[in-house]
Amino acid sequence: MNKEKQSEKIDALYCRLSRDDEQEGLSGSIKNQQAILEKYAKDNGFDNPKVFIDDGWSGVNFARPAFTEIMELGEQGKIRTLIVKDHSRLGRNRLIVGQLMEEEFDRLGIRYIAIMDNIDTAKGISDIVPMQDLFNEWHAKNTSQKVRNVFKSKGNSGIPLTTNPPYGYIKDPGSKEIRWIIDEEAALIVKRIFEMCVSGLGPTQIAKRLQADKIPTPTEHWMQIGKKCASPPAIQYHWCPATVSDILSKLEYCGDTVNFRTTRKSFKNKRKIENPMENWKIFRDTHPAIIDREIFELVQQLREHRRRPTRTGIVSMFSGIMYCADCKEKLYYSATGNGKREQANFFCSSYRKNSSVCSAHYIRENVIYDMVLETMRRVFVMIQLFEDEFVKKQLDNYGFQKKKELAAKRRELNAAVKRITDIDALILKLYEDNANGKLTDERYAAMSEALEKEQKELKSKVPEMERLLSEESNKSDGLQKFVEKFKRLTEPTELTPELVHDFIERIEVSEPRYVKDKKCQLLDIYFNGVGLIKELTPEELEIAFQKVISEQEKTA
C-alpha cells in the first residue's frame, strides 16, 4: 500500500527562465532545461515526472505560478522529488533558498536535486551550497544594477521610461524612436476632465458624470483601439476617482516627459514606491501638449484646496479659496436644503470648532458674488483704459508693501541655511568630545538626536522658503501675465467657476463691524500671480483719463 501511494507522488521537473537568463542563449532556454530534466528522470528511474515551467520570472521572486503550485502540491503530500537543471533555477535569494532546503523540503518530505551542481538532499547538503546561494544572489544583484544603470541612462537622456503612454497619447507607429502622438478621441476626454475640475468639480463628481455619460474608461478605450490589456473591467464605464486624480496630476499632458516618478527599494523588493518630486527628471516640450500649462497649474492649485459638496450636493464656486482674515483658517460653506441659494453662506472653521478662538465671520455667498464681480469689472476697466498707470500702481504698491517682507524672508532663509551648516559642525564636535571621554554616550546620543531633528526640520522648510522668495521676486512677470490674460476677456457681466478659479487665488473675509447701525465687512481679494490689487484713486483716474484724451486728440 505504501509503495502504491509512493508511486502516485509526482517527480516535479522545474524549469525557470528570467529575461536576464535569456542572455545565456539556448543553453539556458526552457526547451533545453526540459530536455535535460526529462532525460535525467528517465535514466534515473523517476517514473512519475511532471514538468512545471515559470517562463519570464526572476529568481528573486518566489511568488511564481508554477513554483507556487509545486509548494501547494507539496503541502498535500503529492510531491516526491523536485529536480532542477542547476541550483540557480530554484532561486537567487540565499535566505529563502536556504530555508527551503534546510527546513521546508525536509518538512514536506521532498527530495531536492540540482543536476549540474551535484546537489541531492538525499545524500545531505554540502557546506559549499550556502556559498553557491551567495554567488547566485550576487549574480542577481549585479544584473539588477546593470539594468538600473541602463534604465537611469535612458531616463536621463529624455526617453520616456513608461511602457505605455498616458491615456490621451499613443506611440507613433511611423517613428523608429519612442515618440508620443495625441490620441484625439481620448484627448477630448482628458480636456473635458480638466474643464470639469476648473468648473469646481472634484474627482468623485467628475467620475460620476463620466460614468453617467457612458464614457469608456482608459482600459476600455485601449481595448477598443486594439491594445492588449490584462483583463476587461468588471463594470462597464466605471470611472474611479483615483483614475481621474491620476489624470489631473500628470504633467505629461503639458507636453513634458517625466521620468523617475517611482523607484524600488532593492533588487529583492520589486514593489514600486513614490519618488519625491525633487528626484524626478522633467524634459519640457517633448511631445504635443493636450492641456495648456496655465490650466494645468490652476488645476493643481484647486486640488490643493479640496472642495467637498454639502449634504445637498451643492458646491460653491468660492469653496476652497475663502479664508478668515483674522485666524487665517478656511471658511466653511453651508447651503440650505430648501434650494434657496440666497441663504447659502460661509463662516469661520475655527469658530465652528471652538467659538472662543475666533468669531463667526459670517457672510452670504451672494454678497461675495456681488463684491467679487464688481471688483473684477473695475479691474477690467482700469486695464482696458489705463493699462500703463495700472501696472505702475501695482509695482509701486508691491515695492512699498513687500520690500521689508522680502528682506525679512531672505534673512530667515540665510539664517536657516547657516544653521544647517553649523549643526554639522556641532555634531562633529560632540562626536570628538564623546570619543575623548568629555561627553557620556547617553548625553551624546540625546544632544545629537536633538540637533539632527532640528536640522531635518530646517532642511524641509528651506525649499518652500526658496520657492516663496522666487515667486515674490517674479512679481513683474506675474503682473504682466495677469494683465495679458485680463485683456483677452470681454467685460465680465457674471461670474463662472472657471473665471473665479482662473483669476482668484484666495479671498480673506474680515469680521463684520457696524457703523451707524449698518453692517460693514471687508473682503481682501488676492488675484493669481499678483496678490492684492491697488486700485487707482479718483485723482489718478482723472490724470490717466486726461492723458487718454490728449493722445486721442494728437492722433485725430
Solvent accessible surface area in square Angstrom, and as a share of the most:
residue,aa,sasa,rsa
1,M,163,0.73
2,N,123,0.63
3,K,175,0.74
4,E,110,0.50
5,K,112,0.47
6,Q,82,0.36
7,S,56,0.36
8,E,125,0.56
9,K,54,0.23
10,I,28,0.14
11,D,0,0.00
12,A,0,0.00
13,L,1,0.00
14,Y,0,0.00
15,C,0,0.00
16,R,0,0.00
17,L,15,0.08
18,S,10,0.06
19,R,187,0.68
20,D,54,0.28
21,D,3,0.01
22,E,93,0.42
23,Q,154,0.69
24,E,91,0.41
25,G,39,0.37
26,L,156,0.77
27,S,70,0.45
28,G,5,0.05
29,S,25,0.16
30,I,25,0.13
31,K,169,0.72
32,N,47,0.24
33,Q,1,0.00
34,Q,56,0.25
35,A,58,0.45
36,I,42,0.22
37,L,0,0.00
38,E,77,0.35
39,K,135,0.57
40,Y,54,0.20
41,A,2,0.01
42,K,172,0.73
43,D,92,0.48
44,N,78,0.40
45,G,61,0.58
46,F,24,0.10
47,D,105,0.55
48,N,50,0.26
49,P,68,0.43
50,K,88,0.37
51,V,45,0.26
52,F,7,0.03
53,I,74,0.38
54,D,2,0.01
55,D,87,0.45
56,G,35,0.34
57,W,83,0.29
58,S,39,0.25
59,G,3,0.03
60,V,11,0.06
61,N,49,0.25
62,F,34,0.14
63,A,74,0.57
64,R,0,0.00
65,P,79,0.50
66,A,8,0.06
67,F,8,0.03
68,T,54,0.31
69,E,72,0.32
70,I,0,0.00
71,M,32,0.14
72,E,96,0.43
73,L,27,0.14
74,G,2,0.02
75,E,102,0.46
76,Q,112,0.50
77,G,34,0.32
78,K,98,0.41
79,I,2,0.01
80,R,45,0.17
81,T,2,0.01
82,L,0,0.00
83,I,0,0.00
84,V,0,0.00
85,K,28,0.12
86,D,24,0.12
87,H,2,0.01
88,S,11,0.07
89,R,9,0.03
90,L,0,0.00
91,G,2,0.02
92,R,20,0.07
93,N,13,0.07
94,R,98,0.36
95,L,116,0.58
96,I,64,0.33
97,V,2,0.01
98,G,19,0.18
99,Q,93,0.41
100,L,13,0.06
101,M,8,0.04
102,E,111,0.50
103,E,99,0.45
104,E,41,0.18
105,F,2,0.01
106,D,114,0.59
107,R,139,0.51
108,L,24,0.12
109,G,53,0.51
110,I,8,0.04
111,R,86,0.31
112,Y,0,0.00
113,I,5,0.02
114,A,0,0.00
115,I,37,0.19
116,M,111,0.49
117,D,49,0.25
118,N,138,0.71
119,I,9,0.05
120,D,16,0.08
121,T,33,0.19
122,A,70,0.54
123,K,168,0.71
124,G,44,0.42
125,I,68,0.35
126,S,60,0.39
127,D,136,0.70
128,I,110,0.56
129,V,5,0.03
130,P,70,0.44
131,M,93,0.42
132,Q,44,0.19
133,D,9,0.05
134,L,44,0.22
135,F,111,0.46
136,N,24,0.12
137,E,15,0.07
138,W,118,0.41
139,H,83,0.37
140,A,13,0.10
141,K,112,0.47
142,N,88,0.45
143,T,19,0.11
144,S,20,0.13
145,Q,96,0.43
146,K,137,0.58
147,V,79,0.46
148,R,92,0.33
149,N,78,0.40
150,V,103,0.59
151,F,99,0.41
152,K,122,0.52
153,S,73,0.47
154,K,74,0.32
155,G,0,0.00
156,N,65,0.33
157,S,75,0.48
158,G,15,0.14
159,I,68,0.35
160,P,16,0.10
161,L,28,0.14
162,T,65,0.38
163,T,108,0.63
164,N,78,0.40
165,P,10,0.06
166,P,14,0.09
167,Y,11,0.04
168,G,1,0.01
169,Y,3,0.01
170,I,59,0.30
171,K,98,0.42
172,D,26,0.13
173,P,122,0.77
174,G,75,0.72
175,S,35,0.23
176,K,213,0.90
177,E,140,0.63
178,I,77,0.39
179,R,118,0.43
180,W,9,0.03
181,I,49,0.25
182,I,45,0.23
183,D,18,0.09
184,E,120,0.54
185,E,106,0.48
186,A,1,0.01
187,A,3,0.02
188,L,115,0.57
189,I,26,0.13
190,V,0,0.00
191,K,84,0.36
192,R,73,0.27
193,I,0,0.00
194,F,2,0.01
195,E,110,0.49
196,M,17,0.08
197,C,2,0.01
198,V,8,0.05
199,S,33,0.21
200,G,3,0.03
201,L,20,0.10
202,G,15,0.15
203,P,37,0.23
204,T,68,0.40
205,Q,34,0.15
206,I,0,0.00
207,A,4,0.03
208,K,135,0.57
209,R,125,0.46
210,L,0,0.00
211,Q,68,0.30
212,A,79,0.62
213,D,74,0.38
214,K,135,0.57
215,I,26,0.13
216,P,32,0.20
217,T,10,0.06
218,P,14,0.09
219,T,42,0.24
220,E,18,0.08
221,H,5,0.02
222,W,52,0.18
223,M,80,0.36
224,Q,117,0.52
225,I,85,0.43
226,G,65,0.63
227,K,57,0.24
228,K,195,0.83
229,C,45,0.27
230,A,114,0.89
231,S,72,0.47
232,P,89,0.56
233,P,49,0.31
234,A,112,0.87
235,I,100,0.51
236,Q,118,0.52
237,Y,52,0.20
238,H,81,0.36
239,W,5,0.02
240,C,54,0.32
241,P,57,0.36
242,A,76,0.59
243,T,44,0.26
244,V,0,0.00
245,S,29,0.18
246,D,70,0.36
247,I,6,0.03
248,L,0,0.00
249,S,45,0.29
250,K,38,0.16
251,L,26,0.13
252,E,5,0.02
253,Y,1,0.00
254,C,4,0.02
255,G,0,0.00
256,D,1,0.00
257,T,2,0.01
258,V,7,0.04
259,N,2,0.01
260,F,39,0.16
261,R,52,0.19
262,T,52,0.30
263,T,47,0.28
264,R,97,0.35
265,K,138,0.58
266,S,45,0.29
267,F,25,0.11
268,K,68,0.29
269,N,54,0.28
270,K,91,0.39
271,R,151,0.55
272,K,125,0.53
273,I,51,0.26
274,E,137,0.61
275,N,26,0.13
276,P,66,0.41
277,M,122,0.55
278,E,144,0.65
279,N,81,0.42
280,W,52,0.18
281,K,85,0.36
282,I,68,0.35
283,F,46,0.19
284,R,155,0.57
285,D,104,0.54
286,T,65,0.38
287,H,21,0.10
288,P,56,0.35
289,A,57,0.44
290,I,13,0.07
291,I,10,0.05
292,D,88,0.46
293,R,65,0.24
294,E,78,0.35
295,I,57,0.29
296,F,11,0.05
297,E,92,0.41
298,L,9,0.05
299,V,0,0.00
300,Q,42,0.19
301,Q,76,0.34
302,L,8,0.04
303,R,72,0.26
304,E,132,0.59
305,H,47,0.21
306,R,170,0.62
307,R,22,0.08
308,R,169,0.62
309,P,60,0.38
310,T,30,0.17
311,R,249,0.91
312,T,60,0.35
313,G,52,0.50
314,I,35,0.18
315,V,32,0.19
316,S,0,0.00
317,M,37,0.16
318,F,1,0.00
319,S,10,0.07
320,G,11,0.10
321,I,6,0.03
322,M,2,0.01
323,Y,19,0.07
324,C,0,0.00
325,A,21,0.17
326,D,86,0.45
327,C,39,0.23
328,K,108,0.46
329,E,86,0.39
330,K,66,0.28
331,L,9,0.04
332,Y,73,0.28
333,Y,33,0.13
334,S,42,0.27
335,A,17,0.13
336,T,49,0.29
337,G,70,0.67
338,N,94,0.48
339,G,59,0.57
340,K,106,0.45
341,R,102,0.37
342,E,82,0.37
343,Q,65,0.29
344,A,0,0.00
345,N,19,0.10
346,F,1,0.00
347,F,38,0.16
348,C,0,0.00
349,S,5,0.03
350,S,14,0.09
351,Y,83,0.31
352,R,157,0.57
353,K,147,0.62
354,N,74,0.38
355,S,75,0.49
356,S,98,0.63
357,V,92,0.53
358,C,19,0.11
359,S,36,0.23
360,A,31,0.24
361,H,3,0.01
362,Y,85,0.32
363,I,4,0.02
364,R,94,0.34
365,E,14,0.06
366,N,59,0.30
367,V,65,0.37
368,I,0,0.00
369,Y,59,0.22
370,D,88,0.46
371,M,67,0.30
372,V,0,0.00
373,L,23,0.11
374,E,83,0.37
375,T,21,0.12
376,M,0,0.00
377,R,91,0.33
378,R,98,0.36
379,V,0,0.00
380,F,22,0.09
381,V,59,0.34
382,M,10,0.04
383,I,2,0.01
384,Q,77,0.34
385,L,102,0.51
386,F,14,0.06
387,E,49,0.22
388,D,100,0.52
389,E,43,0.19
390,F,0,0.00
391,V,27,0.16
392,K,131,0.56
393,K,35,0.15
394,Q,8,0.04
395,L,65,0.32
396,D,78,0.41
397,N,23,0.12
398,Y,30,0.11
399,G,32,0.31
400,F,174,0.73
401,Q,80,0.36
402,K,53,0.23
403,K,153,0.65
404,K,168,0.71
405,E,78,0.35
406,L,25,0.12
407,A,37,0.29
408,A,45,0.35
409,K,64,0.27
410,R,106,0.39
411,R,156,0.57
412,E,104,0.46
413,L,21,0.10
414,N,90,0.46
415,A,60,0.47
416,A,8,0.06
417,V,72,0.42
418,K,131,0.55
419,R,82,0.30
420,I,26,0.13
421,T,88,0.51
422,D,49,0.25
423,I,0,0.00
424,D,79,0.41
425,A,63,0.49
426,L,74,0.37
427,I,33,0.17
428,L,106,0.53
429,K,108,0.46
430,L,17,0.08
431,Y,124,0.47
432,E,80,0.36
433,D,25,0.13
434,N,31,0.16
435,A,74,0.57
436,N,106,0.54
437,G,63,0.61
438,K,152,0.65
439,L,34,0.17
440,T,85,0.50
441,D,99,0.51
442,E,134,0.60
443,R,137,0.50
444,Y,51,0.20
445,A,55,0.43
446,A,57,0.44
447,M,65,0.29
448,S,11,0.07
449,E,121,0.54
450,A,61,0.47
451,L,23,0.12
452,E,93,0.42
453,K,132,0.56
454,E,60,0.27
455,Q,18,0.08
456,K,154,0.65
457,E,86,0.38
458,L,32,0.16
459,K,108,0.46
460,S,80,0.52
461,K,115,0.49
462,V,19,0.11
463,P,81,0.51
464,E,77,0.34
465,M,30,0.13
466,E,86,0.38
467,R,112,0.41
468,L,65,0.32
469,L,16,0.08
470,S,57,0.37
471,E,94,0.42
472,E,38,0.17
473,S,68,0.44
474,N,76,0.39
475,K,27,0.11
476,S,60,0.39
477,D,83,0.43
478,G,16,0.16
479,L,2,0.01
480,Q,80,0.36
481,K,135,0.57
482,F,4,0.02
483,V,0,0.00
484,E,71,0.32
485,K,33,0.14
486,F,0,0.00
487,K,85,0.36
488,R,167,0.61
489,L,48,0.24
490,T,118,0.68
491,E,74,0.33
492,P,10,0.06
493,T,103,0.60
494,E,107,0.48
495,L,9,0.05
496,T,50,0.29
497,P,37,0.23
498,E,74,0.33
499,L,24,0.12
500,V,0,0.00
501,H,2,0.01
502,D,32,0.17
503,F,3,0.01
504,I,5,0.02
505,E,80,0.36
506,R,58,0.21
507,I,0,0.00
508,E,12,0.05
509,V,0,0.00
510,S,19,0.12
511,E,68,0.30
512,P,33,0.21
513,R,149,0.54
514,Y,151,0.57
515,V,86,0.49
516,K,186,0.79
517,D,141,0.73
518,K,148,0.63
519,K,99,0.42
520,C,61,0.36
521,Q,28,0.12
522,L,128,0.64
523,L,24,0.12
524,D,53,0.27
525,I,14,0.07
526,Y,52,0.20
527,F,1,0.01
528,N,25,0.13
529,G,51,0.49
530,V,6,0.03
531,G,18,0.18
532,L,66,0.33
533,I,28,0.14
534,K,96,0.41
535,E,56,0.25
536,L,14,0.07
537,T,54,0.31
538,P,104,0.65
539,E,119,0.53
540,E,57,0.26
541,L,63,0.31
542,E,92,0.41
543,I,122,0.62
544,A,0,0.00
545,F,97,0.40
546,Q,96,0.43
547,K,96,0.41
548,V,40,0.23
549,I,60,0.31
550,S,45,0.29
551,E,89,0.40
552,Q,110,0.49
553,E,123,0.55
554,K,163,0.69
555,T,118,0.69
556,A,119,0.92
